[in-house]
Structure formats: C-alpha cells, structure tokens
Amino acid sequence: GILVDGGSVISSTWTTKDFTLGSSFNNKVLHEIWVNANPFAASSMTVSYTVDKSTISIAKTVNLDTAGPVIKRIALDSAYAVGKFLRLNFLDPSANSYMRLNNYLLYLEPRPRTTE
C-alpha cells in the first residue's frame, strides 16, 4: 500500500553514494544502467543520474505496471555520461504509488588519464 503521514502521501526516493571506482581523480564513462524492480499496477519509477556532483540530472521513467519482474535497461541520451563522480536517484514520480527497487547494475568503466 501507500504510506501516509498525517493524511499526506509520503514520496518514495532513494539516492546512492557517489561512485568513483576507487579514484576521484580519473574520469569514468557510464555506458548503461539496469534496474530490477517489483511490478505494481499503475506505478512507475524515475531513475536519474548526475555527473560530477551536478545539480542537473538526466531522468528516465521505468514503467512498473507489467506482469512479472521488471528488468529494464536504462538507455542514455545520445552520448555516454563522463565524469569523476556518478550518483543515481530512484523516485516515485507521482508520490501516490508503490515502488520497490530490488537491485541495480551500472556499466561504468575508468577512462584513460589525460591532461586537463
């Protein structure tokens, strides 16, 4: 069900740590994101990512209104995301439905060091 606090719907959101692959000095390339979530009628989940601690994020919506487990590849816009830090955010966009994220997978690799 949906959780409420004093009659107001509680928005579901979760933000990951900053991923650095062990080094905050080198750039990384994000190739794709995969998510595994439980299906729920009339529900969806917004998956967004930010690079280098930016306040601007790129968001994609995953439909959870399906039969069976939801395993989806999140396609990136035209170019791969490149930066020293990567952070993900998972959100119930309508704040009135249920979402359960089971796990996620990042295809993230270090980029060779260059002079900047």
Secondary structure, DSSP 4 states (H G I P E B T S, - for coil): ---EETTEEPPPEEEPPPB-TT-SSS-EEEEEEEEEE---TT-EEEEEEEETT-S--EEEEEE--SSS-EEEEEPPSSS-EEES-EEEEEE-TTSSS---EEEEEEEEEEPPP---
